[in-house]
Amino acid sequence: MHWEQNWAAKRIHGSTRRQVEAMFQEEKPHLRPLPATGFRYFTEVVRTVWDDTTVSVDRSNYAARPAAIGSLVCVRIYDTTIEIRDRRTQLLLRLSGIHDTLQTRVLQAQGTQQPFLETFALILQDELDRRQSRLIERRYQQSCLEEKLTLVEFDWSFNPKLPRQACFQLHMLKSRRQHHEHHDSRPAYASLSSAR
């Protein structure tokens, strides 16, 4: 501390030709506290959202709502969790459940000054998406199928009588309904929070 006060703070910076302590005092109001946790290492990959609104990572599917079917998203793979982010804005679309996502969603809300109810809705949606992903994974494992296929990848030639077009239309209607349900609920949360 003695060295810092008597020597370092009074020193003239080589590039700026200004006193270090004076520059620090100018910058101090703009400094933010360090994050509560250290930097977590991750691998980032780009994935396409499948027609069931999921992305595939290491032979597992994860819900990517509200990303559009066929769109590209960034997936950050950590040791025990994943994050799905919008490719342009880098905003989190999906995290893996309440326990794992609470701190991240709170930091995101603070950084963007997001209303409480909208943040709460995102936290609940993370948990619902995690449960949906686990349900899909369990159903796949119980099916004993060798590989996961989307409707696009499915081999329709084995039975030409299957109503291929109707299957696609039915799936699109389901996806649109889920998309509208998700987006219709957001303004309600936003309007409730802005009314307070």
C-alpha positions as CSV (number, residue, x, y, z in Angstrom):
1,M,0.0,0.0,0.0
2,H,2.9,2.4,0.9
3,W,4.5,1.8,-2.5
4,E,1.2,2.3,-4.3
5,Q,0.4,5.6,-2.6
6,N,3.9,7.1,-2.7
7,W,5.2,5.9,-6.0
8,A,2.7,4.2,-8.4
9,A,-0.2,6.6,-8.0
10,K,2.0,9.7,-8.4
11,R,3.9,8.3,-11.4
12,I,3.4,9.9,-14.8
13,H,2.1,7.5,-17.4
14,G,4.5,7.0,-20.3
15,S,2.0,7.2,-23.2
16,T,-0.5,9.7,-21.9
17,R,2.0,11.9,-20.0
18,R,-0.6,12.2,-17.2
19,Q,-0.6,11.2,-13.5
20,V,-1.9,7.7,-13.0
21,E,-4.0,8.6,-9.9
22,A,-5.7,11.5,-11.8
23,M,-6.6,9.2,-14.7
24,F,-8.0,6.6,-12.3
25,Q,-10.2,9.1,-10.5
26,E,-11.7,10.2,-13.9
27,E,-12.4,6.5,-14.8
28,K,-13.6,5.4,-11.4
29,P,-17.3,6.4,-11.8
30,H,-17.5,4.3,-15.0
31,L,-16.1,1.1,-13.5
32,R,-18.4,-1.8,-12.8
33,P,-17.9,-4.5,-10.2
34,L,-16.4,-7.8,-11.3
35,P,-18.8,-10.7,-11.8
36,A,-19.5,-12.9,-8.8
37,T,-18.1,-15.9,-10.6
38,G,-15.0,-16.4,-12.6
39,F,-14.9,-16.8,-16.4
40,R,-16.3,-20.2,-17.5
41,Y,-14.6,-21.7,-20.5
42,F,-16.9,-22.9,-23.3
43,T,-17.0,-24.1,-26.9
44,E,-19.2,-22.2,-29.3
45,V,-20.9,-23.8,-32.3
46,V,-23.6,-22.7,-34.7
47,R,-26.6,-25.0,-35.1
48,T,-29.7,-25.0,-37.2
49,V,-33.1,-25.0,-35.4
50,W,-34.9,-28.2,-36.5
51,D,-38.6,-28.5,-37.4
52,D,-39.4,-29.5,-33.8
53,T,-37.8,-26.2,-32.6
54,T,-34.8,-28.0,-31.1
55,V,-31.1,-28.0,-31.8
56,S,-28.8,-31.0,-31.6
57,V,-25.7,-31.0,-29.5
58,D,-23.7,-34.2,-28.8
59,R,-26.6,-36.5,-29.7
60,S,-29.1,-34.7,-27.5
61,N,-31.8,-32.2,-28.5
62,Y,-32.4,-28.9,-26.7
63,A,-35.3,-26.6,-27.1
64,A,-34.4,-23.4,-29.0
65,R,-37.6,-21.5,-28.7
66,P,-38.4,-18.7,-29.6
67,A,-35.9,-19.1,-32.5
68,A,-37.6,-19.7,-35.9
69,I,-37.4,-23.1,-37.5
70,G,-34.5,-23.3,-39.9
71,S,-32.7,-20.3,-38.3
72,L,-29.1,-20.5,-37.2
73,V,-28.3,-20.0,-33.4
74,C,-25.1,-20.0,-31.4
75,V,-24.7,-22.7,-28.9
76,R,-22.2,-22.3,-26.0
77,I,-21.2,-25.7,-24.5
78,Y,-19.9,-25.5,-21.0
79,D,-18.8,-28.4,-18.7
80,T,-22.3,-29.1,-17.4
81,T,-24.6,-26.7,-19.2
82,I,-25.4,-25.2,-22.5
83,E,-26.6,-21.7,-23.6
84,I,-28.5,-21.1,-26.8
85,R,-28.1,-17.5,-28.1
86,D,-29.5,-15.4,-30.9
87,R,-26.7,-15.2,-33.5
88,R,-27.1,-11.5,-34.2
89,T,-27.8,-10.0,-30.8
90,Q,-26.1,-12.7,-28.6
91,L,-29.1,-12.6,-26.2
92,L,-29.8,-15.8,-24.4
93,L,-32.7,-17.7,-26.0
94,R,-32.5,-20.7,-23.7
95,L,-30.6,-21.9,-20.7
96,S,-30.9,-25.3,-19.0
97,G,-33.4,-24.8,-16.1
98,I,-34.1,-22.5,-13.2
99,H,-31.2,-23.6,-11.0
100,D,-28.6,-23.2,-13.7
101,T,-30.1,-20.0,-15.3
102,L,-31.2,-17.8,-12.4
103,Q,-27.9,-15.9,-12.0
104,T,-27.4,-15.5,-15.7
105,R,-31.0,-14.2,-16.2
106,V,-30.7,-11.8,-13.3
107,L,-27.4,-10.4,-14.8
108,Q,-29.1,-10.1,-18.2
109,A,-32.0,-8.3,-16.7
110,Q,-29.8,-5.9,-14.8
111,G,-27.7,-5.2,-17.9
112,T,-30.7,-4.5,-20.1
113,Q,-33.0,-3.0,-17.4
114,Q,-35.5,-5.7,-18.3
115,P,-38.9,-5.6,-16.4
116,F,-39.3,-8.1,-13.5
117,L,-42.2,-9.9,-15.0
118,E,-40.5,-10.4,-18.3
119,T,-37.4,-11.7,-16.6
120,F,-39.6,-14.0,-14.5
121,A,-41.3,-15.3,-17.6
122,L,-38.0,-16.1,-19.2
123,I,-36.8,-18.0,-16.1
124,L,-40.0,-20.1,-16.2
125,Q,-39.7,-20.6,-19.9
126,D,-36.1,-21.9,-19.4
127,E,-37.4,-24.5,-16.9
128,L,-40.3,-25.5,-19.2
129,D,-37.9,-25.9,-22.2
130,R,-35.5,-28.0,-20.1
131,R,-38.4,-30.3,-19.1
132,Q,-39.6,-30.5,-22.7
133,S,-36.1,-31.4,-23.9
134,R,-35.8,-34.1,-21.2
135,L,-39.2,-35.5,-22.2
136,I,-38.2,-35.6,-25.9
137,E,-34.9,-37.3,-25.0
138,R,-36.7,-39.9,-22.8
139,R,-39.2,-40.7,-25.6
140,Y,-36.3,-41.1,-28.1
141,Q,-34.5,-43.5,-25.7
142,Q,-37.7,-45.5,-25.1
143,S,-38.3,-45.7,-28.9
144,C,-35.1,-47.7,-29.4
145,L,-34.6,-46.0,-32.8
146,E,-31.1,-46.0,-34.1
147,E,-31.0,-42.3,-35.0
148,K,-33.0,-39.1,-34.7
149,L,-34.5,-37.7,-37.8
150,T,-36.4,-34.6,-38.6
151,L,-39.4,-34.6,-41.0
152,V,-37.0,-33.3,-43.7
153,E,-34.5,-36.2,-43.2
154,F,-37.2,-38.9,-42.8
155,D,-37.2,-41.6,-45.5
156,W,-40.7,-41.2,-47.0
157,S,-40.0,-43.8,-49.7
158,F,-40.5,-46.8,-47.5
159,N,-44.3,-46.1,-47.5
160,P,-45.5,-43.8,-50.3
161,K,-49.0,-43.8,-48.9
162,L,-48.0,-41.8,-45.9
163,P,-49.5,-38.2,-46.2
164,R,-46.2,-36.4,-46.3
165,Q,-47.6,-33.0,-47.1
166,A,-50.2,-33.3,-44.3
167,C,-47.5,-34.2,-41.8
168,F,-45.5,-31.1,-42.7
169,Q,-48.6,-28.9,-42.5
170,L,-49.7,-30.3,-39.2
171,H,-46.2,-29.8,-37.8
172,M,-46.1,-26.2,-39.1
173,L,-49.4,-25.5,-37.5
174,K,-48.2,-26.8,-34.2
175,S,-45.0,-24.8,-34.4
176,R,-46.9,-21.6,-35.2
177,R,-49.3,-22.2,-32.3
178,Q,-46.4,-22.6,-29.9
179,H,-44.7,-19.5,-31.4
180,H,-47.9,-17.4,-31.0
181,E,-48.5,-18.7,-27.5
182,H,-45.0,-17.7,-26.6
183,H,-45.2,-14.2,-28.2
184,D,-48.7,-13.5,-27.0
185,S,-47.7,-14.0,-23.4
186,R,-44.8,-11.6,-23.6
187,P,-46.8,-8.4,-24.1
188,A,-49.0,-9.3,-21.2
189,Y,-46.0,-9.5,-18.9
190,A,-44.5,-6.4,-20.3
191,S,-47.8,-4.5,-20.0
192,L,-48.2,-5.7,-16.4
193,S,-44.7,-4.6,-15.4
194,S,-45.0,-1.2,-17.1
195,A,-48.3,-0.5,-15.4
196,R,-46.7,-0.6,-11.9
